[in-house]
Amino acid sequence: MAKLKPGVVTGDDYLTLLEDCKTGGYALPAVNIVGTNSANAVLEAAAEAGSDVILQLSNGGAQFFAGKGLKDSAQAKVLGAVSAAQHIHTVAEAYGVAVVLHTDHANRGLIGWVDALVDHSERHFKATGAPLFTSHMLDLSADSLDFNLSESARMLARMAPIGMSLEIELGVTGGEEDGVGHDIDSSADNSHLYTQPEDVLRAWNELRHIGHFSVAASFGNVHGVYKPGNVELRPEILRESQALVSKTHGLETLPLDLVFHGGSGSEKAKITEAVEYGVFKMNIDTDTQFAFAHPIGTYVEANAIAFKHQIDPADGTPYKKQYDPRAWLRKAELGMVERLQEAFTDLGSTGRSLTR
């Protein structure tokens, strides 16, 4: 019997999904979207795989969703995220899977963006009994731990009463995601890429009583795809963090809900190990961007004349069907769908949807 209704999940339904991930030993891909094409491709991929899925927006992705022509970028980031959420709420149920709706990295300069989106979720909750978004992320890893946790506590206190979850980051995820992140220096000591289990315990102590939160704990992971050898993935840090919280508070083996940022290009064995240690969510953006772009490039090469002339200058052949955006954007969607099947397999979520 299905445990969840298809569509966007929030509150207790979201926690049910997370618990099933951890007890079932699988995780869900979290895919950044920038428009309806990428959003629909993720939903199509999830339906094809029989897996639940996480859709998320960075601040830049949200701005792009609203349109780069909007002069007020702060306004566009809010309106774009809300527009994307409304689109997903409208169509997600029809795809037959459970969908987590999330926003990605928000550093200190983007706290106002998250507050504005919580405003929208509060209004949506009053109208429907559920928030607009499932969760948001605050990435204050560049600030002091004191500020990171105090601001996370403030935000979580707003979100918990309407059934929302907060994702925090402890330690630094290398690379850059829409202006939020840190450069990777292959010659430097990158010890800052590894979260300290004691910091995770402190986060548990200060946030757990307020509401549900998840932790993006850094274990050498990076945004983007880098030359092998720049950093070393150490999933055992996740195991040690789980063990410390569990031992300190007398809890079960995997009390923490953990997030794997920078999943693109990662070794499959390391992905599997991270899931074993309580990762329920793996962000994948760089690989899906390429999977979206590559088929377009191939299509343009194969139909080059159609992208230079509406009508063949030699014989008058019309090329409307070739340059129709639906033709090449559909190729892009299918490329993304195909790449995500690999992600569902890597994470063990294929055929595991709780809606079936």
N, C-alpha and C positions, 0 to 999 in steps of 0.2 A: 504494500500500500504506500502511495506517495506520501512523503512527510511534509513537502512544501508545495504551495501553489506556484505555478509558473509566473514569472514577472520579477519586478524589483523586490528584493527582500530587505527588511529592516528589523530592528528590535530583536525580539526573541527568535524570530525565524532566521535572522542572520547568525545568532549564536548557535542555533541548531545546526546550521550549515558548517560553521567552524568546528564544532565538536565532532561532526561526522568526518570531516577532513582529517582531524588528528587521530581519532579512533580507527579510521579506515586506512590510515597511512598514505594519504594522497594530498595533493595541493591543487590550487586553481591558478591558472594564468591571469595576471592583471595586465590588461592591454590599454595603452594610451590611445585615445581617439581624438580626431581633429575636425570631424565633420560626419554627416550622415553616412557617407560611403564607408568609412572605417568602422563606425558604430555598427552598421548593418552587417558588415563582413564578420565582425566578432560574433555577433548573434547567430549568423548563419553557421559559422564554424562550430560554435558550441552546440547548436541543434544537431549538426552532422555528427559530432563526436558523442552526443548524449551526455554532455558534461555541463555542469553549472560553470559560471564564469564571472570575472570581475572586469567591469569597464571603468576607466578612470580618465580624468582630464588634468593636465598640468595647467598652470596659469596661461601659458602661451597657447596651448591647445584650445582652452576656453575662449580666449580672445579671437583666435582664428575662426572658431565656430560662429561667433557673432559677426565676424567680418572685419578685415583689416581696415576697411574704409571708415570705421567709427573712430572719430578723433580722440575721444576720451578712452584711453586704454584701460583704465581702472574700471570704468563702467562696462566696457566690452568684456572684460574678464568675468564679471559677475553675470551679465546678460547671456554670454555665451554658455557658461556653465549651466545656468537655469534652462536655457533653450535646449541644450543637449539632454539634460535630465528629463525635461518634458517629452522630448522625442522618444527617449528610451522607455519611459513609463507608458507611452502610447503603444509601442510595438512589441516590447519585450515578451509579454504574456503569449503573444501569437507564436513565438519561436519555441515555446514549450520547455524552457529551462529557467532555473533560478538565476537572477542577475544581481550582483552586488554593484552599487553605484558609488563611486569614490572619487575624491580629488587627490592629486599627487602633490609632491613637494611644495610646501609653502614655508618659506623662511621668514625671518623677522619682518622684512619689508612687505610680506604678503599676509600678515595676520589679519589686516583689515578685510582682505578678500574672503578669508574663511569666515570671519564674523558676519559679513554681509550675506554669505550663503547660508549660514545658520539662521539668520533672519528669515530667509525664504523658507527654510525647512520648518521653522516655528509656525509660520503662516499656513504652510501646507498641512502641518500636524493639526492645527485648529480646524481646518476644513475637512480633512480626510481621516484623521487618526493615525497618520504615518508621516514621517519626515520626507522631504524631497530626495535627500541623499541618504545612503546607508552610513557613510563614514567620511571623514576628512583626515588629511595628514597635516601635522605641524612638523616641519623639519627645522628644529632650532639647534641642530648639532654644531653649528658654527659659534653658538653662544655658550655661556657658562652653563654648567649642569643645573645650577640653582635657578637661572632664568628659564631654561628649557622646561624644567619640571613645574615651576610655579605657573608659567603661562599655559602649560599643558593642563594643569589642574583647573585653571580658570576656564579654559575652553571646554574641558570635559564636563564641568559643572553646568554649563549651558546646554550641552548636547545630550547628556544622559537622560534628563527628564522627558525628552521626546524620542527616546529609543535609538539614539545615534551612538556610534563608536568613534574613538579617536586613535589614529596611528601616530606614533612618535618615532623619532630616530635618535639612537644613542650610538656614539661613534660616528665616523664619517664614511659615507659611500663615495668612492672615488669617481672622477669624471664629472660631467655636467649635464643637467637636465633642465632645459628652458631657463638658463640663467642661475640655477641653484645647483651648487656643487663645488667640487675642489679638483684642481689639476692633479694628474698622476705624473710623478717624476720617477722614472725608472732608476735613477741614480741615488735617490734619497731614501732615508729611513721612513717607510710608510707605516710605522707602528700605529699612527692615528687611524688607520683603516680597520683597526680591530677593537671592538667594544669590550669594556671591562665588565665581567659578570657582577662585580660589586655595584656598578652603576645601574645595572638591570634590576638588582635587588632593591636599590633605593627607589627606583621608579615604581616597582610593585608596591613598596611600603607607602608611597605617597599618593598613588593614583587609584589603586584597586578598590578602595572604599568609596570612591566617587562614582565610578561607572566602568564600563568595559573599554579596555584599550589594548592595542597590539603594538609590538615593538619591531621596528626595523633595526636589528642589531647588526653592526658591520663586522664581517668576518673576512675582509679582503676583497669584497665584491665591488665592482665598478660599473658605472653607466657607460654604455657604448661597448665596442669591441676593440680590444687592445692587443698588441703583440704579446704572445705568450711569454711569461717570465717576469712581466712588470710587477705583478702582485701574485700572492699565493692565497687561494681560498682555504680557509681553516674552519670548516663547519663544527669542529669540536668546541669552538667558543660557544656555539649555541647550546650544545650539550652541557657545558659547564655552567652556563647561565641558568638553564632549567634545573640542574642539580642543586645549585645554591639556593634558589627560591624554594624549591621543594623541601630541602633539608631544613631551612630556616623556619618555615611555616608548617611543616608536617603535612605537605600536600602530596597529591599524586605525582606521577613521574614527569608529566609535561604540563605544568600549570600555565606556562606562557603561550600566547598566540604570537607566533613569530612570522616576520615578513622578510623575503629575500629580494632585495633591490638589485638591479643590474644583472638580470638573469641571462640576457643575450650573450651568446658566445661561451657560456659556462660549460665546464666539463660535466657530462651526464652523470658520472659517478658521484660528483660533488653535489649535484642537484638531488639525487636520490638520498644521499647522506643527510643533507639539510632537511629534507622532508621527514626523515626518521627522527630528527630532533625537534619536531614541532612546527616546522614551517608550513603554513596553510596557504600562502600567497606568494607567487613569484612574479615580479614585474618583468615584462618583456616588451621593449619598445623598439630598440635599434633593429633587431631582426625583422620585426613586422613592418617597420618603415621600408626596409629594403625589399621585403616580399611584396609590398604594395607597389613600389617604384619599378622594380625590375621588369615585370610584364609590360608596363607602359613603354619602357625603353625598347623592348623587343618588338612590340607592336608598331611603334613609330618607325623603327628601322625597316620593318617589313612593308610598311605602307608610306614610305617617305614622301612620295609624290603627292599623296593626299593631304599632307601637312604643309605643302607648299602651294598647291593649286586646288581651287574648288572644282575646276574642270580641267581635264588633261589637255595641255596646250597642243598636243599632237593630233589626237583623234576625238576630242570633245567628250570623253567619258566623264560623267559626274562622279564625284567622290564623297558625296554627302554621308553615305552609310559608313564610310571609313573614318571620317573625322568627327562624326557624331560622338559627343562626350560619353554617351552611354556605352559605346563600343569599347573604348579603351579604359574607362573607369571600371567596367565590369571585369576586364582582364585583371585589373589591380585588385579588386575585391577577391577574385578567385585565388590570386597569388597569396593573399593574406590568409584566406581560409585554409589553403594547403599548408602553409607554414604553421598555423596554429594546431593542426592535427598532430604535428610533431611535439608541440608543447604539451598538449593534453596527454599524449603518450608518455613523455618524459616525466610528467608529474603524477601519472597514475590515475587521472580523473576520467579517462574515457569510459563511458557507460555507467558512470557513478552518480548521475543527476538524481537529486532527491525529489524531483517532480514526477518520477516514473515508477 
